Amino acid sequence: MEKSSAAIVRPTVNVERGGVSATTTWRWLAAAVAIAIALALPFWGAFAITLIVSFVGGMLIERLVIRPVENAPVLAAVVVTIGLLLIFNSVAGWIYSYTVQDFPSPFPDRTLFHALITTRDLGVIAVTLIMLVLLFLFFRFTSTGLAMRAAAQNPTSARLCGIRVGHMLAIGWGLAAAIGATAGIMVAPVLFLDPNMMGGVLLYAFAGALLGGITSPVGAVVGGLIVGVTENLVGTYLIASQLKLTVALALIILVLVFRPNGLFGTAIVRRV
């Protein structure tokens, strides 16, 4: 799921998705009560409305902020997404304050298998798997998904085939925002609600995407699992648990130095 936190656009790494996740989760907390009172909606009803709002917001960001720098150098686009991350975090703190708050979980919190896992963890895993399956089916078997893949891989050829590349990129940003909002809502009951709660998650997601291959969705999933297992083992047996975040930083450096394309990524060859 957190692949969305490192969404690839042209092929710029979008690093502001964590800010969207945190800000959207705060907006969800503020709007959920009003929605529930006005429409008597349960948790999942407000959740669906949040995804719709996030999708539209992501498309607007692409149209108003990213589109003007579409032909700029890649580094310029990366700086823009970093700026968006800082803006979203600051706006969330300004509106909702930086006080840590509880967030309701849609799943009961009961321990299973001698406290090895909880029902809340299983619920989050189930939502993640459902999202992965839906994304796989969407990009593999739908005309819009195939058009988005073509627009991302070769925009010039896609335009010659009649694909509206700008429209496809906007949909991609909308999907990234909706998936980022899902990630924020799922982890908020565990991390507690805070404008900066997605900072560590974003770092782990980036490390997992780089390790698995930033151009490979399957690699991102595998890389995320490897990063999670590695940092827990190292944090438990080798270093203090407070330093576990440094494991993700070390993995990022090692991958960039020794295998920049990741485990499943493909090298991009340019003609000169």
N, C-alpha and C positions, 0 to 999 in steps of 0.2 A: 504494500500500500504506500509506503513512504517513498516509493520511486517517484511519486508525484512531487516530493519535496526537492527533487533534483531533475525536474522535467527538462527535456532537451528541446530547445527552440533555435533552429537555424545554425548550427547546432549549439547554441548558447546555453550554458547551464543556468537555469532559473533558480536563484538562491533565495527568492523572497517568498517561496511557497510556505515556509514555516511561519512567517509573519501572517500570511493569509489564514493559516490554520488556527493560530492563536486568536487573531482578531475575530474570525468567524465564530469560534467557540464562545468568545465573550459576547458577541452579538446574539448567539443562540441563547445564552443564559438570560440575557435581558429580554429577548423576544419570546422565549418559550412560555414564560408565565402569562404574558399578554395574550399569546395565541391560545394557550390552554383555556384561559378564562373566556375569551371571546368566542372560540369555536369548539370548546370542550374536546380538544384534540389530545390524544395520548403522546407519549414520548416520540414514537416513530412517526407520527403525523407532523410534529414540529421538526423532526429530523429531516423529513422529505422536503419541507418548505425551505429549510436552511440550505439544502443541496441546490435547490432551484435558484435561490438568491445568490449563492456562491458561484454557480455556473454563469449567470448573467453578469455578475461582477467581474469574473475572470475575463469574459469576452470584452467588457468595457475597458479593462486595463490594457488588453492587447490593442484595442482600437485606438485608445487615446494616448497611451504612454509608449508602448513597444513599437507600434507601427511607424512612428516618425523616425526611429533609429534602425529601421529594418535593413537599410543599406549601409549603415555605419560599421566600423570595425567591430569584430566580435567582442573585444575588450570593453568597448563603449557600452554594448548591450549588457554585459555582465555588471558593469558599474551601475547601470540603471536599475537592474534587479536588486542589487545590494542596497541602493537608495530606497527602493520600495520596501524592502525588509525593515529598514530603520524607520521609515515613515509609518508603516503599519504598527510596529511595536510601540512607537511613541504615541500614536493616536489612541491605541487601546489603553495604554497607561494613563493618558490624559482624561479619557472618558470614564474608564472603569476603575482607575487607581491601580497601584501595584500591590495591593493587599491580596494575599493568597486566600482563595476561597474554595470551598468544597463544590463538587460538581456531581449531579446525580448520575448513577449508572443504570442503563436499561436492563442489566443482568444481575441476578442475585449473587451475593458474595459468600459462597460456601466452599469450604475446602474439600478436596477429593484426593484419593490415593495417599492418605497419610500426610496431608498438607503439601503435597508436591505441586499441585495446581489448584486453581479455584474455578468455579463456574463462570466468574467474570472473565478470566483469562480465556476460557473455552469460547465464550461469546465473542470476544474480540478476534480470536483466531478464525471463528466461523465467518464473521463479517469480512475479514481480510481475504479469506479464500473465495467468498462469493464475489467480492470486487475483482479479484484476479481472473476468475472464470468469465465474468461479464466483459471485462476488458479484452481478454483473449478472443472471445466470440465476436466482439465488436470489431476489432482490428483484423480479424481473419476472414469473417464471412459477410460483413456488411459493405455496401458500396461506399458509404461515408468513411468507414474505417480504412478501407483500402485507399481511398483518395487521400486521406490524411497521411498515410504511410508514404504514398508517392510524393506528396507535397513536401514532406520532411526530408526524404532521401534525395530528390532531384527536382527542385522547384521549377527549373526551366523546362524540362521535359514534361512535367505535369501541366504547366500552362499550355504547352503545345497540344496536349491531349484534351484540352478544354476544362481542366480542373481549376476551380477558383481557389488559388493557393492562399490568398489572404483570408478567405472565408474559412478554409480548413485550419489555418493557424489560430484563428479566433476560437473555433470550436475546441482546439487542443488546449488553449489557455483556460477555457471554461471547464473542461474536464479536469484539468490539473487543479483548479480551484475547488471543484466539488470533491475530488478525492482528498485534497489536503484538508478540507473541512471535516470529512469523515474521519481522517486520522486524528485531528484535534479533538473531536468529540469522543472518540474511542479511548484516547490516552488521558484525557482530562480527569476522569475519576481516579486514575492511578497517580498522576503527577501533581494533581490539584491545579486549580485554575489560576493562571498568572500570565501576564502578557509575554513573558520570556520563556514560557514553559516548553516551547518547541525548539529552543536553541540546541539542547543536547540531542533531541530526536533528529533535527536537521543534520547535525554533524554525523550521527550514526548512519543516517540514510545516504548521505554523500559518500561516506566510506564504503558502505555496502554496494552502492552503484558503481563506484570506481573499481572495487575489487572484482565484482562480477562482470563488469563491462558496461560502460555508460550507454552504449548503443544497443544493449540486449536486455529486454524486460525480464526474461528468465534468469539471466545473469545477475540482475539487480536483486531478485528474490533470493537466489542462492548466496550471493554476496552478503545480503542482510542477515541471513541465518548464520553464516560463518562469522561475521563480525559480532553478532550477539553472543554466540557460544564462546568465542575467543575472549571477549572482554570480561565475561563472567568467570571463566576459568582462570584467567590471568589475575583478575581482581580478587579472586578468592584465595588462590594458592601462592601467588608470586608478589603482588603488591597490595597496598591498602585499597579497600573498596572505594575510598574517596578519589583515587587516582584512575579509576576505570576509564574515564573519558579520554585519558592520554593514549589508551590503546587504539582508539579510533584514529587519533591524530597520527600515531606511529604507522598504522596501516595505510593511511592516505599517502604518507611520504614514501613508504616502501613500494607501494604500487606505482606511484608516479615515476620512481627512479628505475625500477626493474621491469615493470610490465605495464606501461601506460594504457594499453588497450584492455586490461583486465583479463579475467579468466575466459570469458565468452565473447568479448568484444572483437570487432574486426578492424583492421588497420584501414584508414582512409587514404587512398592513393590519388594524388592529383597530377594531371598531365601538365607538363611544362613546355 
